[in-house]
Amino acid sequence: MDQIAYDDFTRVDIRVGTVLDAQPLEGARKPAFRLEIDFGPELGIRKSSAQLTVHYAPQSLIGRQVAAVVNFPPRQIGKFMSQVLTLGFPAADGSVVLVVPDKPVPNGGRLF
C-alpha cells in the first residue's frame, strides 16, 4: 500500500451532515437514493447519489448524520447531479454500510 503525506489527507474535505430528504434515484444504473444533506451554515444543503438501498429505506435515512467528501467536483448520475460523495464501507456481499459518527456532532464538522 502506498503511503501518503499528512498534507495529502488534509486536501480531502470530509464533513458530517444530516440527511434532510431521501428518495429513490430514478434512471440510475444501480439502485440508489438521492439525498439532500445539511452540512451547516458554511456549506449549506448539498445533494448526493448513494447506493444504500440494501440496508436502508429512504425514511430511515432522514435525520441521520452521514460523512461525505465535499470537495470533489459534481458528478452526473443519470439526470441527477451529485454534489458530494456520501461515504460507506462494503459489507461482505458488497452492499454499502454508511460511515456515521456514533454520537451527534454539529453539521459541517470536518474529519481529522
Secondary structure by P-SEA (a helix, b strand, c coil): cccccaaaaaacccbbbbbcccccccccccbbbbbbbbccccccbbbbbbcccccccccccccccccccccccccccccccccbbbbbbbccccbbbbbccccccccccccc
